[in-house]
Amino acid sequence: MGQRMSIVSRKELIRVTYPRYQKAQPAEKRVILEEFVAATAYHRKYAIEVLLHPPRLKPLKTKRKRKGAYSVVTKQTLVSIWKTANCVCGKRLVPFLPELIEALERHGELSLEEPIREQLLTMSPATADRLLSPERRRLETKGKCTTKPGTLLRQQIRVRTFAEWDEKRAGFTEVDLVAHCNDDGGGEFLHSLVLTDIHTGWCEYTALWNKGQICTCDGIDRLRQVLPFRLQGLDSDNGSEFINHHLNEYCKKHKLTFTRCRPYRKNDQCHVEQKNWSIIRRTVGYDRYEGGAACKALEELYRVLRLYQNFFQPCMKLLSKERRSTRRGDRTVKHYDIARTPYQRVLSDETVSQEVKERLKRQYEQLNPKALLSEVRRLQSGLWKHAVLRPSGERQAG
């Protein structure tokens, strides 16, 4: 037992034992000494020397309770702004705070005193996460995969390689479908078509009645027309909704680079796959939706959601990865850029025309982030009324 005791524990034992030993009677000293030797595994003569002449022990450090640097009003204001930003993490929120605060003040949603403003604008991402930690409560659920491989034209549509794509300019996108079927893949149900630009992170989405080839191709055409920049290329998975004659001919007609990812390699489409969760699943959930009324409600939701996400939701881009060897083994170190919104990335892209940038600036000045988020919440409630209930009469939480 004594051999397992750490040095710190031995010093603590000496600290509490030697005053009792020096004041005790001979018979009592014998009992204390035996207990001390058994605990520390010291030689008896050395234990007597330690208890009669203890080494200099540093006084116990008392942890002072630090006075909070941020007032209650500052914390409440931060929580309010964080909820307006849809509860993003501190590394995404803090770089965007100056612009978000300015937008809220421009529309009369926020009025800050100078000390509070200074504290918010000088706050670090780690501090923001610490102050917001009591407010974070999130449930994680998983959905059902409905992608079926399409063998038609697979040999004609090339697997995407980085040499064929210019990912340093806007217009090269990844596209995917998200099924709204709950855990029942039978019958006809709604799908969300998601298109994500790799360079800027700009996302567009639309509702589809089903995953048929013509329906999917029409959805891509709608998204192409609302993109603020010219669509240059499409990269899809190997599902039959994408690997078909309709989409292949459409891409040839509009001079789009059409590629596909490797089979069973979801990480090849990491840009759009992460949006499937962070945008579609977090907003729509996992319920089953069918019919025209649900499709119209979902399309109305996306009409507002695209503005909120692209103009007021900052995201970080991975710049590089490197393997480092440590005492605990190899680990991957990732380096990210400063969090910016897709709108900000489009403005900094030299390949986007000045006319498009001016149009986006005028649109941005008219948008109220808090009002947009409230409208998203209202349309969410309207959409959930169209969810197909389970036999028990309950709907799955999204």
Steps between C-alpha positions, in 0.01 A plus 500: 500500500784739593675448170192618309477828694616798296751757624227761529290266713797422726564869557135553590518208743814643662330840528207363701691233699809670644315748730306212659816288533702772674225570755405137567599283795750211444231233472300716260814579296557129446153459343538812280845387386379152404213646298736749329754229408225275364366781281829636365717187501779706663766335720404538864809708592450728197132542587590613854747754356238634255235539771739666748666723240258531207635651176393848401159465350352768279175645631186365339382710210152632537326560172374852492160548347554729208255780450307464177622726222166503320181645642164326500376742234793410274429129538129550430580710192746237377237226540245709310742564211608133503139387462455744213805334338325162540727385783826464307827423678729772636757466220229577246314758708777729628652601161150582376389696810591851370297456183212322674473769768503769232220324308286462813548864594420613145156337527434613859533152652790591730629801692829464687678719751866561425647283785287202395589550135870510587478179702317316221738612227813412700375160614691190392327194347592287804345754738185516290466122509555498877234765560257326265561146629194500737277581202621217277265208493479306178357160406667289231306260283587305188303456182449233239709481183290461183777528238493214249791460259435593139692290253377685191770719342738444790786438263420818305493728807850539639602468863592844624868581542644819642691567176174537305335747738594860571387523863653845541210664319124504552276273295637149558245327720407175669139379485309246707151388600361477853205266550206599721360152566556443873597129521265385223659507153189366321265700280543857376625769736673838485872557451719806545747577224809668647763680293816633670771713341843373608687832490250734668282257696188652339206256529176469310225247566161415357224248571433208262187286479714190451849396390411430140750591229290775338395648836862512617618660176227767523604572860862553395383740229306704759802520727727599211279800426497635858874467558664846522782382272525276195487126564823344371487137607302231681635214708250238618494161666436181303122495553273433202332838551825663378668237284254505207455630144284799601757664727791403275339670199401800714863554606620471140240753385597759763874421480528376858779273621322189627690257725418244767663388823648157563245235601450467878734793574277763661798712594546578128191719542582637843394858416140412419476211749569732795229739376252211491531484878579856604223655287242250376479254789526767771224702334264241350572199720440134418122485452329360192338748262274425206283691255470845348411693816812376680715571193370858481559553875856365471573723201375806691729409790801471269420835338569673833761257633735554203517873580569442869765232443689669217502852643516444877652157573884508512693184421866400510698343216771240547831639375738212569557178693824358631602193693699559818670243721449540873577290803147363481529411132432669169221753472360719226524877547250702296531868413190708420451851368303771682127433502314697231154482349451376142393855414834637623691236305311586181589869544869411532499274191663677206327274246153629599393810307468838671138522387414184692685626809312832496168318469587277796605802707166673439317181592709453816422850630128426486521173694427481872662184648270485801188540286627236258560251783151568641352438155697174473360387836144587390537311172651204687187476714286515187702225332486265798120499477538308172714224650364149447435363848607159623232239577516609865405854395837647596753684284874454528694793645717670241 
